[in-house]
Amino acid sequence: MSGACQEAVHSTIEIRHTRSDRIDAVVTNRLLGLPIFLGLMYLVFYLTFTIGEPPMGWIESLFGWLGETVGSWWPEGSESLTKSLLVDGIIGGVGGVIVFLPNILLLFLAIAILEDSGYMARAAFIMDRVMHKIGLHGKSFIPMLIGFGCSVPAIMATRTLENRRDRLTTMLVTPLMSCGARLPIYALIMPAFFPQAWRGPMLWIIYVIGILLAVLSAKLLRSTIFKGESVPFVMELPPYRMPTIKGVLIHMWDRGWLYLKKAGTVILGISILLWAMTTFPGLPDSETARFENERQTIQAGKLLDEEQKERLVAIDNLEAEEGLRYSIAGRIGRVMEPVIKPMGFDWKIGTALIGALAAKEVFVAQMGIVHSLGKADEGSESLRDTLKKTYSPLIGFCIMLFCLISAPCMATIAVTARESASWKWALLQLGGLTSMAYMLTVIVYQVGSLILMK
């Protein structure tokens, strides 16, 4: 083909040396191309998450205000199931997903600019040599890179891949890139178990493990399920052009609207299901009465106001823990305990992992509840102290490892089903990643335990 083109096509030196050619001489240069690409990607992520942080805070505050407003329709302290469904299940569940909308819109705005300007074709060309070694081509690198921010827009970004085998492979392995939702888990575990000097290296190790597993998984998938010759990477490098505002905004909104539709349908349904699993069947009447009697006893006593408040908070936390223990999720966690024990996990960690199906960062709050500490976040010193007393650093590392590899959040699963046009691939992603996480975590814990025993 090259020879035929050379014989049939004649161009003068003046035509070849166009403005696009001069730019390409720099941006696709063997030495400069990759640093320029990585620099642009860093800029995209920096702007996306820096500019996106304020509107994310506004959305979070809006849903917080909405939850408080709806909650105020009932008397203070009310345990109405309708209130819990609306505030915790619907508003909390959907709000926890919609809060990422600014990041998604900004990320796709940046991608649309790079695509419409003609640079994205050059980026795929630059990365093709590296990605070809694992059976993919350069375009797959973009979604995998986006996965470090959030798996949902990363999977949606696989639309740029024309070949279905490449697209499905990229979709299935992208969640192994450690997304931002996992950071609260790392921020809780690392200070609890590792000294300051080890925290940076440990975070680096976790990220590298995810990258290596994604590479190996992609290679395995392309050698088995998606076996076939790699599609030759033939791409016309379009001339550089100035993106139009209308075109960029249309591309951005189309992708953002699909995410919103998922938040209002599939994600809403899964949020309600997970709420039901952590709420029902609830405490037996005898247990509820016992906690209420303890409250009345404290309030009737002659304790100081601050002491009363601390005791009442402790009672509320214990009741929340018992309620979670009796819930469907808690019972599943206790049934799971013999299965997850080889990883070093107990029923409390298992129950928190079930809650984390809604969103990875929910794991932190669930750990606070099951340890009778109420609602907690990654900065909770009391939760870190409790974890340090209850578990070993090896178990702490295993928690991070399992959360890195295991089933992604419900939004990712729903988007995978939508983008692949089949729940079969979403369930393969769910089951495959969870199985891999289980096997590797068991190996790490058991080998680690043997080494520590010597």
N, C-alpha and C positions, 0 to 999 in steps of 0.2 A: 504493500500500500504506500509505504514511504517513497519507494522508487517511482511508482506511478505518479504520485503527486509531484515529485521533483521534475519528472519529464513533462507533465501536462500543465503545471502551474508555473508561471513566470512572474516574478515581481522585482521591481527595482529596489535598490538600496533605500531610496527615499520612502517607499511605501512600508518596507519592513520596519524601519526605525520610526514607528509611530510613538505617540505619547504612551500608550499602553505597554508597548514593548520596552520603553525606557524604564517604566515603573516596575515591570516584571523582572527586568535585569537585576533589580534590588530585592524585591519581596520574594522571589523564587530562587534567589541565590543559594547555593549549597551551604554556605557558611552563615549568611545573614537571614535566610528564609525562616528557619525554625525559631531563632530568638525574637524576630519581629512578630511572628504568629503568637508565640507564648506571651509576649508583651501586650499584644492587642487583647488576647483572652483575659489576661490579668486585669487590664483596664476595664473590659466589659464586666467582669465579676465585681470589681471594686465599685464601679459606678452603680451597678445593679443593686448591690446590697447596701451601699452607702445612701444612695438616693431613695431606695425602697424602704429603708428603716423607718423614717418618719411616718409615711402612710400606713405601714404595717402596724405601728404603734397606735395610729388613729383608729384603724379597723379593730384592733384588739380592745381599745378603750370603748369603741362603739358597742361591740358585742358584750363587754363587761357591763356597760351602762344598761344595755337592753336586758341582760340577765337580771340585774338588780331591779330594774323597773318591773319586769314580769314577776320576779320573786316577791315584790312589795304588794302584789295583789292578794297575797295570803298573809295571815297574822305572823308575827315574828316567831321563829321556832317551829313553824308548821312543817309537818312531815308528809304533806300531800304528795301522792304519786304523780298527779298531773303537774304540779309545780316542778318536781324533780325531772319529769320527762321533758318539759318545755325548757327549763333552765340548763340542766346538765346534759340531757340527751340531744335535743335539737339545737338550741342556741350554742351550747358549748361545743358540740361535735362539729356542726357546720362552720361555726366561727373559727374553730381551730384549723380548718382547711382553707377558708376564704382569706384568712390572714396572710397567706402566701401569694395572693393575687397580684399585689404590686410588684413583687419580685418576678413573677411569671410574665407580666406585661412588659416590664423593663427589659427582661432577658430576651424576649421575642422581638421587642423593638430593636435591640442591638443586633440580633441575628438577621432581621429583615434588612437593616441598613447594610450589613456586610454582604448579604446575598444580592440585594439589588444593585450594590455598587460594583459587583463582580469579584470582590475579594474572596468570598467563601469558596469559589471554585479553585482559587490559588491555594487556599488553606488545605483543601482536600488533596491537591497535588503534592504539597509539601509533606503531608503525613502519610501518603500512600505507601512509601517504602517500609515504614515501621509497621503499619497496620497489616500490610500484606503478609507479614511473617506469621500472623495468627489467623489467616484465612479471610480477613476483611480488607476493606480498602479505606482510603483516607477520609472519606465522608463520615465513617463510623466514629472517628475520633471526637468530633464535635459534640454529639450527644453524650458520650462517655465523660467528656470534660465538664459539660453542664451538670452531670450527675453529682459532682462535688457540691453543687449548690442545692439542688433539689431533684429527685428522681422523676417527678411528674413532668416538668417541662423538658427534661432530658429525653424521656420516652416519646413525648410529642415531637421532639426535634428529629426523631428517626424518619420522619416523613421525607426528609431530603434524600433518603436512600431508595433507589429505584428497584433494586433486587430484593425480593421478599425474603430470601434466606439470610441475606446480610441484615435486613431490617429486624427480623425476629431474633437473630443471634444477639444483635446489639441491645434490643429491648430486654432480653432475658438476663444479660450480664450487667447492665447499667446500674441496678441497685447495689452492686458490690462496691461502687464508688461511695465513699463515706459522705453522705449528705449532711446538710446543716442540722437536720432534726436529731441526728445522733450526738451532736456536740454537747447538749445538756447532760447526756448520760456520761460522756467522758469527763465533763466538768465536775460531775458529782463523784465519780469513782476515783479519778486520779489523785486529787488532794486527800481523799480518805485513806488511800493505801500506799501511795508512793511519795517519797521526799521530793522537794522542789527540783533538785537536779535531775531527777528521773522523769519528770512529767513531760518535758519536751520530747526526749527520745521515745517515750512510750506512745505519745500521740503520733509521732512519725512512723513508728512500727505498725500501729493500727492502720494508718493510711496506706502504707506500702503493702501490707497483707491484702487489703481490699483490691489494690491494683493488680497484684500478682495473681490473685484468685480470678479476677475478671479476665485476665489474659489467658490463663490456663483453661477456664471454663469456655471461653470463646473458641479456643483451639479444639477442645473436646467436642463441643456442639457442631463445629464445622466438619469434624471427622466422623460424626455419628448421625445424629438426627437430621442435620442440614448438610449431609455429605454431598459433595459435588465440586466440580472445578470452580475455582475462583473466577468471578466475572472480570474480564479484562477492564482495567480502569481507563476507559476512553472518555475524555471530557473536553469539550470545546471551551477554551478560555475566552469568555466574552470580553469585549473591550470595556474598560472602566467607564462608568457613567454616574451621574449625580442622581441618587435616589429621590423619588418624588415623595412629598409629605403624604399625599393621599394613599399611594401604594404601600408605604411603610405602615401607616396606621391601619389600613385594611388587613394586612398580614398579621399585625400584632393583635388586633381585636378578634379576628376569626379564631385564633388559637386560644386567647383568653376566654372567649365565650364558650368554647367547648369545655374548658376547665370549670367554668361557672355552672354549666348544665350538669356536669358530673356531681358538683357539690350539692345541687338541688335534687338529685335523683338517687343514684347508687350510693353516694357517700352518706346522704341523709339516712337511707335505709340501714346501712351498716352501723351508723352512729346510734340509731335507736336500738338495734340488736345488741350492741355492746353495752349500752346503758342498761337494757333489760338483764343482761347476763351479770352485771355487777350490782344490780338492785334486788332482784327476786331470788328466792322467795322471801327474803327478809328475816329479821330476828323472830324467834318464837315469842309469844305473848309473855311467857314467864321471864325471859331475858330482858325484854323491853321494860317490864314492870320493875325488875331488879335495878336497872340503871336509873329509872325514874325515881325509885325510893332513895337511891344514893344521892341524887340531886336534891331531893326534898330535905334529906338529912343535913346536907351541907348548908343549904339555904336557911335552915331553921337553927343552925348552930351559931356560936358567938365568935366565929372566925373574923379576921379582918377582911375588908373588901377585896384586897389584892389576893389574899389566900383563897378566898371563895372563888374568885375568877380563875385562878390557876387550877384549883381542884375540879371546877366545873369543866374547864377546857380538857383536862386529863380524862374526865368521864366521857366527854363527847368523843374524844379520840379513841378511847377503848371501845365505845359503842360502834364507831365507824369500822374499827378493825374486826369486831365480832360480826357486824353486818356483812362485811366483805367475805369473812370466813364462811358464813352461812349461804352466801349467794351462789348462783350457778358457776360463776367464774372461780370463786373460792373453792367450791367443791371439785371443780375440774382441776384446779391447782393441786389439791390434796391427792386426787386420783393420779395426777401426773407425777407426784413426788418420787415414787420408785423408779420412774422412767428417767427423770431429770437428775436423780441423785448421782449417777456416774459423772455428771458434769460438775458436781459440787453444789448443785442448787437445791433449795428446800421449797416447800409449798408457797412460801411468801414470794420468793423470786418468780416462781411459776405463775402465780396469780398476777403479778405485775407485768409479766411478759404477755399475758392474755390481753390486759388492758392496753398494752403498747401496740396492739394491732391497729387501734384507731389512729395513733400517731406515735412515733418512736419516743418523743419527749414525754409522753404520758407515763412512761415507765418510772420516771423520777417521782411524780406525784403519787402513783400507786404504791411505791416503796414507802413513802411517808405514811400512807394510810395503814398498810399492813404492819407497820412497826409502831402503831399507836402514837404517831407524831403529827397527825392531822395533815393538812395540805402543805407540801414542801416543794422547794425548787432546788436547782443544782447548787445554789449557794448556801443551803441549809447546813449549818454547823452541827446541829443536833442530829440530823440524819446521818451526816458523815461519821460522827462519833459512834452512833449506834451500829452502823455498818462495820466500822473498824473493830468494834468489840465482838460482833457476831460472826464475821467472815474473815477469811485470810486474804492476803494480797493476791494469791493464786486464783481464788474465787473471783476477786475483783477483776482481774485480767480476763477470766473466762466469761464474765458478764459482758464486758466490752466486746470480746471476740464474737460471742453469740449474737449480740445486738447488731454487730457489723454485718454478719453474713446472713442471718435468718430472714424470714419473710418480711418484705417491705411493708410500709403502712398501707391502710385500706385504699387511700387515694391512688397510690402507685398500682396496686392490683387492679383497681377499677379502670384506670387509664390504659394499662396493658391490655385488658380485655377489649376495651374500645378501639385502641389503635391496631390491634392484631385481628379485630373482627371475630374473636372467638375466646370464650372463657377457658378453652382447653389450654391455651398458652399461659393465661394468667394463673391457672391452677398448677401448671407445670413449674412456673416461676415460684409460686408459693411453696409447693411441696419440695421442689429441688433445692432451693436455697435453705429451707429449714432443715432438710436432711443433711445437707453439707455442713451447716452450722453445728448440728448435733454431733456428727461424726468427728469433726475437727476439734470441737470443744471437749468431747470425751477424751480424745487422744491427748490433748494438751493437759487436761486436769489429771488424768491418770499417770502420765509420764512425769509431770511436775510433782505429783504427790510422792512418787517413788524416789525422785531425786532429792526431795526435801527430807525424806525419811532416813537417808544415808548420812 
